[in-house]
Amino acid sequence: MMRSNRSLRLLVLATAFVLSCAGTKDVGGGLWGMLGGVSGVSALSSAFGRNLRADATASQALGAAGIEAAQKGLYNSVAKLGGYSLEKGTDLQSVLKGMKLDTSAVNAVGSSLTKAGDEQGLDAAGMAGLKGIWEPIAKSVGK
């Protein structure tokens, strides 16, 4: 009886571990999970693209192709934090790094990102997640 209880406990513990790991990309994964996975991250990326197009400074600095790339780069950055592996150079930092953005353009992109988070109803933890993505990028891409 004692051996049976111990085996059962080990089985339950192992199952709980496997289930918690398996759900990381769909349910967990920080910002990926907060947004609800693919559909939520896509909505955030779309809002980011709309906001970049609507901001004269960002739109002029990035151009249409740059906005499209930044939108995809944001999606990939969130996905990477959610546990998905990506091709090198496809995250938001890589997209923006070669664009030689001045301070006003960097601020406009950051503002567009914050606005997208607000539009998607991110709570304080979600906005902190966006800030965690953006701050290192802003430092690395600004002149």
N, C-alpha and C positions, 0 to 999 in steps of 0.2 A: 504494500500500500504506500509506503514511504517513497519508494522508487517511482511509482506511478504519479504521485503528486509532484515530485521534482521534475519529472519529464514533462508533465502538463504545464508547469510554470515556465520551463525553458521554451516550450513550444509557443506559449502565449507571448512571451517576451520577444522571441525571434519574429513572430508574426507582426507584432506591433512595430518592431524596428523596420522590417521590410515595407510595411504599409506607409510608415512615416517617410521613408526615403523615396518610395515610388511616387508619392504625391507632391514631391518638391516642386516640380516644374509646373504642375497644373494648379496646385492649391497654395503651396508655400512660395519660397523664392522671393521674399521681400516684396518689392514693388510689383513684380510679375504677378504674384498671388493677390496683392491688394487690388490690382486692376482686373482680376478675374481671368488672367491668361491671355490667349491670343486676341480675343475680341476687345477686351479692355485696353490692351497695349496698342492695338491697331487704332482704336478710337483716340487715345492720347496722341499717337503719332500724327493722325489726321488733323486733330485740333492744332497741334504744333505747326504743321505745314500751313494751315489756314492763317494762323497768327503771323507766321513769317511773311506770307504773301501780303497780309494787310498792313504790316509795319513797313513804312517807306524806307527806313534805314536798313533794316534786315533784307528787304526785298532787293534793294539796289546792291548791297554788298554781296549777296549770295547768288542772285540771278535765279532763273527758273530751274536750271539743272542743279544748282547748289541747294535750293530749297528741297527739291525732290530727294537729293542725296542725304540732306540733314534729317528729313522725315524718316527715311529708312534707317539712317544711323541711330536715331533715337530708339526706334523699335529694337534694333540689334543690341544697343547698350542695355536696355531693360532685359532683353532675352538673355544676354550674357550673364547678368546678375542673377537671373532665374535658373541658371544652370545649363543653358544651352551653349554649345561651342559654336563659334563663328569663324568665318574666314578672316584672316588678318586684314586689317584696314577697312572693315565694314561698320565699325561702331561710330558714334557721333564725334568722338575726339579725333579719330583718323580722318573723318570727312572734313571737319573744320580746320584741322591743323595746317593744311597747305593753302588755305584761302587768304592768308595775310590780312586778317580782320583788324580794323582799328578799334579803339576802346568803345566808341559809340555803337559800332556794329556788334561787338561782343555783348554789350549791355542790351541791345535790341533782341538778340537771339535769346539771351537769358530771360528777358521779360516775356518773350513769346512762349518760352517753356513754362514759366511760372503761370502765365495766363491759361495755358492748356491744362495744367494740373488743376487750377481752380475750376475751369469749365467741366472737368471730369469728376469734380466733387471729391478730390483727394482730401483726406483728413490731415492732421498735423504730421503723422508718421509718414504718409505718402508724400507730402510736400518735402519732408526731410529727406526722403529717398531721392526725389528729383534734385534737391540741392546737393546731395551726395554725388550724384552723377555730374551735375553742372559745374560745381566749384573747381575741381581739378582741370576740367576742360577749359574754363574761362582763364585760368592761370596759364595754361599751356598754349592757347591760341592767340591771346591778346598781344599786341605790340608793346 
